């Protein structure tokens, strides 16, 4: 909840102080001895009560009926613990299940084509029907189609968002988020309840999608799409990358076509992924 203390710094602090309460009660001099903790960060930790309204945060969590899980919780995705900077906590609106450990990310462009939307729905439907949890980011375009396809199959789907759960983004997907929460899935964030989305929160969200999933399927993405960054993060984390071929003249497919050129497995049917994961 402190702006300057992310997963990497918190891990270093916990190596020294062991418990969060000991970090918050530590003296500035003790904090500065920790690698990566300078004067500014030590000052913010020491004065955390002036920065964080803990009572308001807890009230918001209760109002939205959100569950907060730590890395020690059995509900915390096992694969996320393995990445370089796992989320400190996860805010969960809905329910996580044991089978959500077996997940596939389905991502792509916000500005997409009819072909891209239909492909995402079809493949997400097939993957969810086969028992995999479909993870995406609740964004416009391919993400929306992926969640819709999984829900149509009465399968599991998780939406990982780049904002606090009280600042659901994009707002036009609020009804879809409610369907996910009340149907067969959850909305998940690592950010405090009231955090607004910005350019930093989306890459952080993407690393969770990549780290949670056994593999990432890029359905349609341009050369500058954030989906390509997520695919790169997946490769860094040892995950498989798949891509749906698109029209060679379509700007919305140039990035996903390039992934296939670079070695991503070409996917035309969910069986291409299911066979590869076995």
Secondary structure, DSSP 4 states (H G I P E B T S, - for coil): --TT--HHHHHHHHHHH-SHHHHHHS-HHHHHTSTT--HHHHHHHHTHHHH--HHHHHHHHHHTT-EEEETTSTTS-HHHHTSTT--SEEEEEE---GGGGSEEEEE--SS--HHHHHHHHHHHHHHHHTTPEEEE---TTHHHHHHHHHHHTT--EEEE-SS-GGG-SSGGGHHHHHHHHHTTEEEEESS-TTPPP-HHHHHHHHHHHHHHSSEEEE-S--TT-HHHHHHHHHHHTT-EEEE----TT-GGGHHHHHHHHTTPEE-SSHHHHHHHH-
